[in-house]
């Protein structure tokens, strides 16, 4: 299942469509490698605006129950 979400870090903000079985941290790595998001320190946690709680970069979007339309803000 694919979801549309936004990832925000101190380096910028990017909207993505991604497989919900992808690891959150790996998605961030791919965005940085492709030049979509400038480099910097990779956060271990993000804040989910829809769930109003922290989510781990070491889990998948599905495991952390990140849904379509959510915004993940890096906790740095």
C-alpha positions in Angstrom: 0.0 0.0 0.0 1.3 3.4 -0.9 0.8 6.5 1.2 1.4 10.2 0.5 3.2 12.0 3.4 5.5 15.0 4.0 8.9 14.8 5.7 10.3 17.9 7.4 13.8 18.4 8.7 15.8 21.5 9.5 17.2 21.1 6.0 13.9 21.3 4.3 10.5 19.8 3.5 9.5 17.2 0.8 6.3 15.6 -0.2 6.6 11.9 -1.1 4.5 8.9 -2.2 6.0 5.8 -0.7 5.3 2.1 0.1 4.1 1.9 3.7 6.4 -1.1 4.3 9.5 1.1 3.7 11.6 2.0 6.8 11.2 5.7 7.6 14.9 6.2 8.1 15.7 4.5 4.8 13.2 6.8 3.0 15.1 9.8 4.4 18.4 8.3 3.2 17.0 7.9 -0.3 15.8 11.5 -0.4 19.2 12.7 0.7 21.0 10.5 -1.9 18.8 11.7 -4.7 19.3 15.4 -3.7 15.7 16.0 -2.8 16.6 16.8 0.8 20.0 18.3 1.8 22.3 16.3 4.0 22.8 16.6 7.7 22.4 14.4 10.8 19.7 11.8 10.3 17.2 12.0 13.2 16.2 8.9 15.1 12.7 10.1 15.7 10.0 12.1 14.0 6.8 13.7 15.3 3.7 12.5 13.6 1.2 15.4 13.3 -1.8 13.1 12.7 -1.0 10.7 15.6 0.5 13.4 17.8 3.3 11.2 19.0 6.9 10.4 18.2 7.7 7.7 15.6 11.0 5.8 15.2 13.1 6.1 12.0 14.0 2.5 12.5 10.4 1.2 12.0 8.3 1.1 8.8 5.6 3.7 8.1 3.0 0.9 8.6 4.5 -0.3 11.9 4.3 3.3 13.2 0.8 3.8 11.8 1.8 6.7 9.6 -1.2 7.3 7.3 -1.9 9.1 4.1 -1.6 12.9 4.5 0.5 12.7 7.7 3.4 15.1 8.2 6.6 13.8 9.9 8.7 16.5 11.5 12.2 15.5 12.6 13.0 15.7 16.3 16.5 17.0 16.2 
